[in-house]
């Protein structure tokens, strides 16, 4: 199951910036919103220019920061929603392995790889979208779900990391998303690691920890990163394969329910930034 979290700290500032730029939202009616037919589109590929196996989640939000149901087939189209993405995730290049593939390669099913993505039928009360890209790799199982769509391959961060865009304005077209690449494959990705301790110096167990870039959605060279922490048996966490030369917001939740937040965490090329927490 895909783990999803949206960046919340800068949300109000981002929405305010979008409104100041002339992006406005219609007030919700009894039917919540109308279908504008507008879209957000772009491409996704690796830092080395290769096509990649990815799933892409979209959260459309209104001017108040509420996530919206943007599935035009739904009776609650344009209404606030909780859980899941605004529309079913997009999935590209099922048969591509963790190493990526040359552009427009022929896959096992005879189709060519693609890098184009799009979310359409955007409701009239939406001002923009959060876009979350998960890198995946073909593992030899060409399964399909009950609707005939390819099953998601497992996530892998061996060569490429994940990417995140927040808050992409409605109507944006041809937005490139590049997946950061690890140093073992001649990329520049870095990492964040550390421990959480209490006042007595004892390790505190975490339920989850996420890191999201603070870089704007259209910042060049377009491989804004994000990631989920992995935990060792000794309580050390690590968030690997993060796009470098940018700062991150971090959110952690202890098993006891305490939420920890950190901003401005810099990740450099091929380096690991240590961030320890005291609760």
C-alpha positions in Angstrom: 0.0 0.0 0.0 1.3 3.4 -0.9 2.0 5.7 2.0 0.8 9.2 1.3 1.4 12.5 3.2 0.9 16.1 1.9 3.2 18.9 3.0 1.2 21.0 5.5 3.6 23.6 7.0 3.8 26.0 4.1 0.3 25.3 2.8 -1.3 28.6 3.7 1.6 30.6 2.5 1.6 28.8 -0.8 -2.2 29.2 -1.3 -1.9 32.9 -0.4 0.8 33.2 -3.0 -1.3 31.5 -5.6 -4.2 33.8 -4.9 -1.9 36.9 -5.1 -0.8 35.7 -8.5 -4.4 35.8 -9.7 -5.4 32.2 -9.1 -8.8 32.3 -7.5 -11.3 29.6 -6.5 -15.1 29.7 -6.9 -17.1 29.2 -3.7 -18.4 25.7 -3.2 -22.1 25.4 -4.1 -24.6 22.6 -3.1 -23.0 20.6 -5.9 -19.5 21.7 -4.6 -18.0 22.6 -8.0 -18.4 22.5 -11.7 -16.1 20.7 -14.1 -13.8 23.3 -15.8 -12.2 20.9 -18.2 -8.8 22.4 -17.2 -5.8 20.3 -16.4 -2.2 20.2 -15.2 0.3 18.2 -17.2 4.0 17.5 -17.7 6.6 14.8 -18.0 8.6 12.6 -15.6 12.0 11.0 -16.1 15.2 10.3 -14.3 18.0 12.7 -13.5 20.0 10.9 -16.3 17.2 11.4 -18.8 15.9 7.8 -18.8 12.2 6.8 -18.7 11.1 5.5 -15.3 8.5 3.2 -13.8 6.4 5.5 -11.5 3.1 6.0 -9.8 1.9 9.6 -9.5 -0.6 10.9 -6.9 -2.4 14.2 -7.3 -4.1 16.1 -4.5 -6.2 19.1 -5.8 -6.8 21.8 -3.1 -9.0 24.8 -2.8 -8.1 28.3 -1.6 -8.6 27.2 2.0 -6.2 24.3 1.7 -8.8 21.6 1.7 -8.1 18.5 -0.4 -10.8 18.0 -3.0 -12.4 15.0 -4.6 -11.6 15.6 -8.3 -12.9 12.3 -9.8 -15.6 13.5 -12.2 -17.3 10.1 -11.9 -17.9 10.7 -8.2 -21.1 12.1 -6.7 -19.0 14.2 -4.4 -16.9 15.8 -7.2 -15.4 19.1 -6.0 -16.2 18.4 -2.4 -13.7 18.2 0.5 -12.3 14.7 1.0 -10.2 12.8 3.5 -7.9 9.9 2.8 -6.5 8.8 -0.6 -5.7 11.1 -3.5 -8.1 13.4 -5.4 -8.1 11.0 -8.4 -6.9 7.5 -8.9 -3.1 7.4 -9.2 -1.5 7.5 -12.6 1.0 4.7 -13.4 3.6 4.8 -16.1 5.9 2.1 -17.6 5.0 -1.1 -15.8 7.7 -3.2 -17.4 10.6 -0.9 -16.7 13.1 -2.0 -14.1 14.7 0.0 -11.3 17.5 1.1 -13.7 15.1 3.0 -16.0 15.1 2.7 -19.8 16.1 4.7 -22.9 13.3 7.1 -24.0 10.5 5.5 -25.9 11.8 1.9 -25.4 9.7 -1.0 -26.4 8.5 -2.9 -23.2 7.5 -6.5 -22.7 3.9 -5.8 -23.7 4.9 -4.2 -27.0 4.1 -0.7 -25.8 6.7 2.1 -25.7 7.7 3.8 -22.5 6.3 7.3 -22.0 7.0 10.2 -19.7 3.8 12.2 -20.2 1.4 12.7 -17.3 -1.8 14.7 -16.9 -4.6 15.3 -14.4 -7.7 16.7 -16.1 -11.3 17.6 -15.3 -10.2 19.9 -12.5 -13.1 21.3 -10.4 -13.8 25.0 -10.5 -12.9 25.5 -6.8 -9.4 24.0 -7.1 -6.4 26.4 -7.1 -3.7 23.9 -7.6 -2.3 20.4 -7.0 0.3 18.6 -4.9 2.0 16.1 -7.1 3.8 13.1 -5.5 5.9 10.7 -7.6 6.9 7.3 -6.3 9.7 5.4 -8.1 9.1 1.8 -8.8 10.7 -1.1 -10.6 9.4 -4.1 -12.5 9.9 -7.3 -10.5 8.8 -9.9 -13.0 5.0 -10.0 -12.2 2.8 -8.6 -14.9 -0.4 -8.7 -12.8 -3.5 -6.7 -13.3 -6.1 -5.4 -10.8 -9.9 -6.0 -10.9 -10.3 -3.1 -13.4 -7.7 -4.4 -15.8 -5.0 -1.9 -14.8 -1.4 -3.0 -14.2 -0.6 -3.6 -10.5 1.9 -1.3 -9.0 5.4 -2.6 -8.8 7.3 -2.3 -5.5 8.9 1.0 -4.6 12.7 1.1 -5.1 15.2 3.8 -4.2 18.4 2.0 -5.3 19.0 4.3 -8.3 16.3 7.0 -8.3 14.5 8.8 -5.5 11.0 10.1 -5.3 9.9 13.6 -6.3 7.3 16.1 -5.0 5.7 19.3 -6.4 3.6 21.7 -4.3 1.4 23.8 -5.1 1.2 23.5 -8.9 -1.3 26.1 -10.3 -4.3 24.9 -12.3 -3.6 25.2 -16.0 0.2 24.5 -15.8 1.3 22.5 -18.8 4.5 20.6 -19.8 5.9 20.7 -16.2 9.0 18.5 -16.1 9.5 16.3 -13.0 13.0 14.7 -12.7 13.7 11.9 -10.2 17.0 12.5 -8.2 19.6 9.9 -8.8 21.9 8.3 -6.2 25.6 8.8 -6.1 26.3 5.1 -6.8 24.8 5.7 -10.2 26.7 9.0 -10.8 23.9 11.1 -9.4 23.9 13.7 -6.6 21.2 12.6 -4.2 21.9 12.8 -0.4 20.1 11.6 2.7 19.0 12.5 6.2 19.5 10.3 9.2 19.5 10.5 13.0 17.9 9.3 16.3 15.2 10.5 18.6 15.9 10.4 22.3 14.1 11.5 25.5 15.5 13.6 28.4 17.2 10.5 29.8 19.0 9.8 26.6 16.9 6.8 25.8 16.0 6.0 22.2 12.3 6.9 21.3 10.5 4.8 18.7 8.9 6.5 15.8 5.7 5.6 14.0 6.6 7.6 10.9 8.9 10.3 9.6 8.7 12.2 6.3 10.8 14.8 4.5 9.5 17.1 1.8 11.5 19.7 -0.2 10.9 23.4 0.5 11.8 24.2 -3.1 9.0 25.8 -5.2 7.2 23.6 -7.7 8.9 25.3 -10.7 12.4 25.6 -9.3 15.1 24.5 -11.8 16.4 21.7 -12.3 13.0 20.3 -11.4 14.0 17.3 -9.2 12.5 18.4 -5.9 12.6 15.5 -3.5 10.7 13.8 -0.8 11.0 10.6 1.1 9.8 8.3 3.9 12.2 7.2 6.7 13.4 3.7 7.2 14.2 2.5 10.7 16.9 0.2 12.0 16.6 -2.2 14.9 18.7 0.3 17.0 16.2 3.2 16.5 18.3 5.0 13.9 16.2 6.5 11.1 17.3 7.3 7.5 15.6 9.1 4.6 17.5 8.0 1.5 17.8 9.2 -2.1 16.8 12.8 -1.6 17.3 15.5 -4.2 20.3 17.6 -3.1 21.1 21.3 -2.9 17.7 22.0 -1.3 16.2 22.3 2.1 13.6 20.1 3.6 10.7 20.1 6.0 10.6 17.1 8.3 7.6 15.6 10.2 7.9 12.8 12.7 5.4 11.1 14.8 6.4 9.0 17.8 4.6 5.7 18.7 3.2 7.7 21.6 1.5 10.2 19.2 3.8 13.2 19.7 4.4 15.2 16.5 7.9 16.6 15.8 8.6 19.2 13.1 11.8 20.6 11.7 12.3 23.1 8.8 15.3 24.2 6.7 17.2 20.9 6.7 19.8 21.2 4.0 20.8 18.1 1.9 24.0 18.4 -0.1 25.4 16.4 -3.0 26.2 12.8 -2.0 26.1 13.7 1.7 24.2 12.6 4.7 22.7 15.3 7.0 22.4 14.3 10.6 19.2 15.5 12.4 18.7 14.3 16.0 15.6 15.0 18.0 15.0 15.3 21.7 11.5 14.8 23.2 
